[in-house]
Amino acid sequence: MSITVRTRKLQNGSCSLYLDFYEKGKRWTENLNLALVPEVNEDAKRINENAMKKAVAIKAERVLGKIKEPEEEQLTPLLSDWMQTYLNKLAKNIKPDSLRHHTILVRTINEYLESRHKSNLHVSQFSKTLYKGFLAYLKDEYTVKRGKNEYKLHHTTLFNKQRQLDQLLNAAVNDGQLSENPGKQIEKGERYKKSSRTIEYLTIEEVKKMAEAPTHSERTKIGFLFCCFTGLRLSDLQALTWGNIQYTAHGMEIRMQMQKTKIQLVIPLNRNALKWMPERNGKDKLDKVFDLPERTTCRTRVKALAKRAGITKNINFHTSRHTFATLSLAAGIDLYTVSKLLGHTSIKTTQIYADVLAESKYDAVSKVNGLFK
């Protein structure tokens, strides 16, 4: 039997101490609950010396036979069974939309393992190799079906899947099923990185083009343009009822709870927004303001509308929210007020739009500079 003292660097600069065991093709680890600290002074050196002495002493005990080998049932349950338990726990603490994403991840892991003939894998056997293999599977083999078409995952989606995988494996560590998340052994260059966020928004001229463009779905067009002047998400637009439209001394406004964050939202309706709001025609306060098709159809038709308008930007329904934010800031509305209108919990989120505007101004100045040699 081979026994080795191993260290693993932690984010705070310290190193955890482990024992690695290997015998007849079987590997396992033992966490010694000891750590080495950065040697910034003599006291730190003494702490590290004592920690290593204890680690070596424990190793000596194990060599002499005082070894607690993992029993078969303690090797952890089947990964598929444990992941279902994991989902059951998540269901109590997260929203249905988020749970759906984690459920898809678990299903995809099971599909990957089945394709590799590893359906009976135990949690403790999920290794660095399998981690890397699953990331490659997501990128090269996995596809999403939409109607008759199949699509590869976008880089942002790959990053989100990796993050969800880490969350699952970290939960396994906390649950005592894994000694560590094998993803931490992966080199940074092998992991998916968060892509720099690019925000597409429409200029005033482009909004006018969208308004004038012909469409086969007037309902989607009206809803999209209404969001350009209110900042509502598609989910909020679909949930908007006439009871959410309030009359005040200052004019009409929307008062509703956001679907995504459950934050209460108050949005005054300006003339441009009112122009694209349907007539009530005696509808009850519980009736929906907008008669919209389902979400996927809305997104598809907005893209088609942008194409007819001659706009080459990558436009989706959420572009309307970005448009509202950037146009509001460009009109001189302060960052704090725009943040409140969007329902952001942190002004840092709204700052992204201010940065986008700043970049566009620098680009404009650069173009002017180019006119003079």
C-alpha atoms as one frame of an Amber mdcrd trajectory, in Angstrom:
protein
   0.000   0.000   0.000   1.216   3.488  -0.884   0.459   6.406   1.502   1.420
   9.968   0.659   0.986  13.282   2.470  -0.601  15.718   0.045  -1.359  19.441
   0.244  -4.096  21.392  -1.482  -3.892  25.166  -1.742  -6.888  27.104  -0.444
  -8.146  30.505  -1.613  -6.901  32.189   1.573  -3.313  31.131   0.822  -3.176
  28.257   3.335  -2.843  24.589   2.365  -4.972  21.688   3.610  -3.186  18.431
   4.471  -4.460  15.059   3.231  -3.300  11.474   3.079  -3.541   9.769  -0.305
  -3.958   5.969  -0.215  -3.383   3.617  -3.133  -3.717  -0.161  -3.068  -4.403
  -2.624  -5.891  -5.860   0.005  -8.220  -8.041   1.514  -5.496  -7.537   5.111
  -4.389  -9.007   7.131  -1.530  -8.092  10.128   0.587  -8.284  11.097   4.241
  -8.677  14.713   5.284  -6.369  15.306   8.264  -8.077  18.574   9.255  -4.632
  20.173   9.380  -3.384  23.179   7.452  -0.159  24.956   6.540  -0.303  28.747
   6.767   1.768  31.312   4.814   5.165  31.554   6.508   5.182  35.285   7.154
   6.974  35.009  10.506   8.570  32.602  12.971   5.234  31.762  14.619   3.827
  30.684  11.250   6.863  28.472  10.671   6.369  26.770  14.051   2.670  26.200
  13.263   3.613  24.560   9.962   6.291  22.399  11.576   3.819  21.120  14.159
   1.177  20.474  11.492   3.613  18.473   9.357   4.777  16.493  12.419   1.159
  15.537  13.146   0.589  14.604   9.501   3.688  12.402   9.444   2.662  10.799
  12.765  -0.794   9.972  11.393   0.803   8.574   8.243   3.028   6.367  10.429
  -0.068   5.064  12.243  -1.700   4.232   8.941   1.433   2.436   7.725   1.355
   0.333  10.906  -2.151  -0.775  10.073  -4.392   1.724  11.848  -6.210   2.403
   8.599  -9.884   3.010   8.282 -10.644   1.903   4.754 -13.855   3.222   3.238
 -16.532   0.598   3.404 -18.476  -0.124   0.241 -21.675   1.507   1.466 -19.625
   4.460   2.750 -18.055   4.943  -0.666 -21.167   7.033  -1.288 -24.420   6.197
  -3.044 -24.864   6.000  -6.786 -24.380   9.402  -8.351 -27.769   9.251 -10.082
 -29.547   8.560  -6.768 -27.669  11.262  -4.888 -28.338  13.852  -7.609 -32.069
  13.206  -7.305 -31.817  13.819  -3.554 -29.861  16.977  -4.353 -32.664  18.192
  -6.634 -35.269  17.434  -3.982 -33.389  19.641  -1.499 -32.982  22.422  -4.055
 -36.698  22.385  -4.803 -37.384  23.655  -1.284 -35.088  26.661  -1.581 -35.030
  27.947  -5.165 -37.545  29.147  -7.721 -39.059  26.736 -10.273 -37.219  28.413
 -13.176 -33.836  27.906 -11.506 -34.746  24.351 -10.503 -35.513  23.580 -14.140
 -31.949  24.498 -15.142 -30.462  22.249 -12.440 -32.805  19.425 -13.441 -31.610
  19.703 -17.047 -28.004  19.576 -15.825 -28.632  16.388 -13.818 -30.363  14.794
 -16.792 -27.434  15.754 -19.024 -24.905  14.266 -16.563 -26.865  11.012 -16.552
 -26.942  11.005 -20.367 -23.190  11.610 -20.492 -22.419   8.823 -18.032 -24.723
   6.433 -19.884 -22.956   7.231 -23.170 -19.666   6.337 -21.460 -21.102   3.153
 -19.865 -20.712   4.582 -16.367 -24.343   4.651 -15.241 -23.456   2.876 -11.972
 -20.886   5.461 -10.924 -20.715   6.346  -7.224 -20.465   9.988  -6.160 -16.932
   9.494  -4.795 -15.825   8.180  -8.208 -16.596  11.415 -10.045 -13.032  12.326
 -10.983 -11.069  15.085 -12.646 -11.106  13.063 -15.866 -14.899  12.785 -15.804
 -15.209  16.485 -15.019 -13.105  17.428 -18.050 -14.896  14.843 -20.163 -18.292
  16.263 -19.270 -17.200  19.803 -20.189 -15.983  18.494 -23.555 -19.256  16.594
 -24.017 -21.266  19.779 -23.445 -19.223  21.651 -26.025 -18.748  19.020 -28.736
 -21.651  16.556 -28.509 -24.574  17.992 -26.569 -27.254  19.854 -28.543 -30.510
  21.611 -27.727 -33.555  20.788 -29.831 -35.917  23.585 -30.821 -38.581  22.386
 -33.156 -36.893  20.581 -36.042 -33.535  22.247 -35.434 -30.645  21.380 -33.122
 -28.228  23.921 -31.692 -24.856  23.790 -29.957 -24.595  25.503 -26.580 -23.558
  29.158 -26.551 -20.364  30.001 -24.634 -22.356  31.788 -21.939 -24.541  28.691
 -21.491 -21.447  26.481 -21.237 -20.103  28.733 -18.492 -23.439  28.583 -16.637
 -23.550  24.769 -16.932 -20.023  24.580 -15.506 -21.060  26.815 -12.622 -24.083
  24.608 -11.903 -21.846  21.522 -12.016 -19.523  23.121  -9.463 -22.496  23.922
  -7.254 -23.610  20.288  -7.420 -20.128  18.926  -6.645 -19.578  21.429  -3.825
 -22.844  20.206  -2.323 -21.456  16.665  -2.540 -18.347  17.820  -0.654 -20.482
  19.465   2.037 -22.544  16.293   2.218 -19.411  14.226   2.889 -19.667  12.337
  -0.403 -16.533  13.832  -1.999 -13.238  14.894  -0.446 -13.062  17.846  -2.847
 -14.620  19.177  -6.019 -12.530  17.671  -8.875 -13.167  20.876 -10.822 -10.621
  22.590  -8.540  -7.921  20.358 -10.017  -8.616  21.686 -13.517  -6.239  24.265
 -14.949  -7.807  27.684 -15.506  -7.221  27.420 -19.248  -9.300  24.241 -19.379
 -12.342  25.789 -17.721 -14.989  27.904 -19.423 -14.541  31.572 -18.621 -17.265
  34.131 -18.194 -17.390  36.089 -21.409 -17.306  39.857 -21.195 -20.877  41.052
 -21.286 -21.905  42.858 -24.450 -25.158  44.766 -24.343 -27.116  45.373 -27.512
 -29.528  48.285 -27.410 -31.449  50.299 -29.970 -30.854  53.945 -30.748 -33.829
  56.287 -31.131 -33.532  55.962 -34.933 -33.539  52.161 -34.676 -36.599  52.201
 -32.403 -38.366  54.257 -35.078 -37.349  51.724 -37.726 -38.759  48.891 -35.601
 -42.005  50.855 -35.206 -42.311  51.408 -38.956 -41.294  47.921 -40.081 -44.018
  45.540 -41.346 -44.737  42.484 -39.222 -46.907  39.359 -39.164 -47.286  39.716
 -35.384 -48.551  43.157 -34.434 -49.104  41.961 -30.842 -45.408  41.146 -30.361
 -44.318  44.390 -31.999 -46.558  46.498 -29.737 -45.356  44.632 -26.621 -41.687
  45.015 -27.595 -41.984  48.758 -28.201 -43.924  49.222 -24.949 -40.985  47.589
 -23.123 -38.549  49.938 -24.885 -40.238  52.772 -22.964 -40.906  50.973 -19.653
 -37.972  48.551 -19.214 -40.261  45.609 -18.414 -38.974  42.086 -18.910 -40.978
  39.781 -21.170 -42.122  37.780 -18.124 -43.429  40.973 -16.483 -45.133  42.094
 -19.693 -46.916  38.745 -19.946 -48.049  39.030 -16.315 -49.165  42.680 -16.550
 -52.884  43.141 -15.777 -55.115  46.195 -15.959 -55.162  46.144 -12.172 -51.412
  46.941 -12.305 -52.147  50.183 -14.175 -52.727  52.909 -11.587 -54.005  56.471
 -12.057 -52.235  59.087  -9.901 -52.110  62.872  -9.664 -48.947  62.769 -11.781
 -50.371  60.478 -14.445 -50.565  56.737 -15.134 -48.040  54.292 -13.751 -47.357
  50.577 -13.455 -47.339  49.049  -9.986 -46.490  45.364  -9.925 -44.228  42.688
  -8.464 -41.441  41.583 -10.789 -41.679  37.938 -11.799 -37.942  37.277 -11.573
 -36.943  39.029  -8.344 -40.338  39.556  -6.627 -39.367  43.210  -6.088 -42.190
  45.765  -6.150 -41.882  47.973  -9.192 -43.286  51.467  -9.894 -42.889  52.800
 -13.448 -44.466  56.078 -14.583 -45.894  55.770 -18.113 -44.638  58.487 -20.453
 -46.308  59.469 -23.732 -44.219  57.028 -25.774 -45.198  54.128 -23.515 -48.881
  55.105 -23.591 -48.738  55.228 -27.393 -48.000  51.480 -27.449 -50.385  50.441
 -24.675 -53.566  48.720 -25.934 -57.020  50.159 -25.293 -58.698  48.744 -22.214
 -62.154  48.463 -23.811 -63.928  47.684 -20.550 -61.638  44.809 -19.529 -61.584
  43.702 -15.883 -58.616  44.544 -13.622 -57.565  40.860 -13.665 -57.445  40.760
 -17.474 -54.040  40.905 -19.170 -53.048  44.182 -20.812 -51.184  42.479 -23.656
 -52.405  39.485 -25.646 -49.053  37.913 -26.424 -48.007  34.611 -27.985 -45.805
  32.266 -25.950 -42.247  33.286 -25.052 -40.351  31.433 -27.803 -42.673  32.840
 -30.468 -42.198  36.378 -29.111 -38.429  36.058 -29.323 -38.503  34.646 -32.854
 -40.843  37.353 -34.124 -38.796  40.180 -32.615 -35.731  38.915 -34.492 -37.779
  38.799 -37.698 -39.034  42.334 -37.053 -35.474  43.640 -36.575 -34.438  41.992
 -39.845 -37.313  43.684 -41.705 -36.285  46.987 -40.103 -32.796  46.561 -41.554
 -31.130  46.299 -38.136 -28.072  44.032 -38.177 -27.541  43.930 -34.389 -28.219
  40.697 -32.493 -31.691  41.665 -31.278 -33.885  39.688 -28.878 -36.872  40.657
 -26.749 -34.643  41.590 -23.793 -33.003  44.225 -26.010 -36.031  46.383 -25.230
 -35.013  46.511 -21.546 -31.432  47.449 -22.479 -32.840  50.121 -24.798 -34.953
  51.652 -22.031 -31.952  51.797 -19.681 -29.530  53.365 -22.156 -32.064  55.844
 -23.573 -33.028  56.903 -20.039 -29.409  57.562 -19.067 -28.734  59.318 -22.378
 -31.753  61.553 -21.691 -30.131  62.682 -18.450 -32.000  60.572 -15.890 -29.623
  59.836 -13.004 -28.231  56.361 -12.425 -30.047  55.848  -9.106 -33.469  56.605
 -10.622 -32.860  54.330 -13.613 -31.797  51.590 -11.202 -35.106  51.936  -9.342
 -37.128  51.953 -12.568 -35.445  48.717 -13.649 -35.911  47.113 -10.240 -32.205
  46.438  -9.770 -31.148  45.427  -6.259 -27.688  46.930  -6.786 -26.735  50.100
  -8.622 -23.631  48.230  -9.855 -25.901  46.324 -12.239 -27.194  49.595 -13.707
 -23.629  50.922 -13.989 -23.096  48.534 -16.913 -25.372  50.715 -19.053 -23.503
  53.861 -18.080 -20.248  52.169 -19.125 -21.787  51.188 -22.473 -22.808  54.810
 -23.098 -19.332  56.025 -22.164 -17.759  53.633 -24.692 -20.107  54.820 -27.447
 -19.134  58.448 -26.705 -15.431  57.613 -26.959 -16.071  55.830 -30.249 -17.921
  58.879 -31.569 -15.050  61.203 -30.603 -12.542  58.854 -32.253 -14.509  58.976
 -35.497 -14.456  62.788 -35.420 -10.693  62.725 -34.849 -10.348  60.618 -37.946
 -11.828  63.391 -40.106  -8.759  65.563 -39.595  -5.277  64.483 -40.539
